[in-house]
Amino acid sequence: MAKADALTLYVTDHDQPVDTKNASATMTLLSASEKTEAKLLPAGGNKLQAQGAFKIQPGMKAAALVKLGDKASQVVRFTLR
């Protein structure tokens, strides 16, 4: 979920919530002219979140490098609506 003041990533595994207590992520937002990176931290339950000021536009590309404890990092890519 991307808003002008926060980026939120909900972590699931086969539709089951994953505890993000020992997790972190780096989110990269890409527009035609800008690249923005934000560090997402645990925000309770299965959420990772970053607070700040973000220029969000429909169609932007996003990539998140997610690290869950001592497990291998995973990359997630998507397009914002």
Helices and strands as residue ranges (DSSP letters): E 6-10, E 12-13, E 16-17, E 23-30, E 35-42, E 47-51, E 61-68, E 74-79
